[in-house]
Amino acid sequence: MQVKKVVTYVAVAFVIFYLFTRPEQAAAAVNGVFDGIFNGANQLATFFSRVLA
C-alpha cells in the first residue's frame, strides 16, 4: 500500500513539473485527450442511433 502512495505522489509531482516547464505541450496533450473522448462519444452515439433505427 505504501508503494502505491509513493507512485501517486511521484506521478502528481511529474504532472505539476510538466505543467510548469512545458505549459503549451501540456495544454496540447489535454486537448488531445478531450478530443479523443469527444470523438469516442460521437462514435458511440452514431453506433447506437444506427442500431436503434
C-alpha positions as CSV (number, residue, x, y, z in Angstrom):
1,M,0.0,0.0,0.0
2,Q,2.9,2.3,0.7
3,V,4.3,1.8,-2.8
4,K,1.0,2.9,-4.3
5,K,1.1,6.1,-2.3
6,V,4.7,6.9,-3.3
7,V,3.9,6.2,-7.0
8,T,0.9,8.5,-6.8
9,Y,2.9,11.3,-5.3
10,V,5.7,10.9,-7.9
11,A,3.1,11.0,-10.7
12,V,1.4,14.1,-9.3
13,A,4.8,15.8,-8.9
14,F,5.7,14.9,-12.5
15,V,2.4,16.4,-13.8
16,I,3.0,19.6,-11.9
17,F,6.6,19.8,-13.1
18,Y,5.4,19.2,-16.7
19,L,2.7,21.9,-16.4
20,F,5.2,24.5,-15.2
21,T,8.0,23.6,-17.6
22,R,6.1,23.0,-20.8
23,P,2.6,24.6,-20.5
24,E,1.9,24.6,-24.2
25,Q,2.7,21.0,-24.7
26,A,0.6,20.1,-21.6
27,A,-2.4,22.1,-23.0
28,A,-2.0,20.3,-26.3
29,A,-1.9,16.9,-24.5
30,V,-5.1,17.8,-22.5
31,N,-6.8,19.0,-25.7
32,G,-5.8,15.7,-27.4
33,V,-7.3,13.7,-24.6
34,F,-10.6,15.6,-24.7
35,D,-10.7,15.4,-28.5
36,G,-10.3,11.6,-28.2
37,I,-13.1,11.3,-25.6
38,F,-15.4,13.5,-27.6
39,N,-14.7,11.5,-30.8
40,G,-15.4,8.3,-29.0
41,A,-18.6,9.6,-27.6
42,N,-19.7,10.7,-31.1
43,Q,-18.9,7.2,-32.5
44,L,-20.9,5.5,-29.7
45,A,-23.8,7.8,-30.4
46,T,-23.6,7.0,-34.1
47,F,-23.5,3.3,-33.4
48,F,-26.5,3.3,-31.1
49,S,-28.5,5.6,-33.4
50,R,-27.9,3.2,-36.3
51,V,-28.6,0.1,-34.2
52,L,-31.9,1.5,-32.9
53,A,-33.0,2.9,-36.3
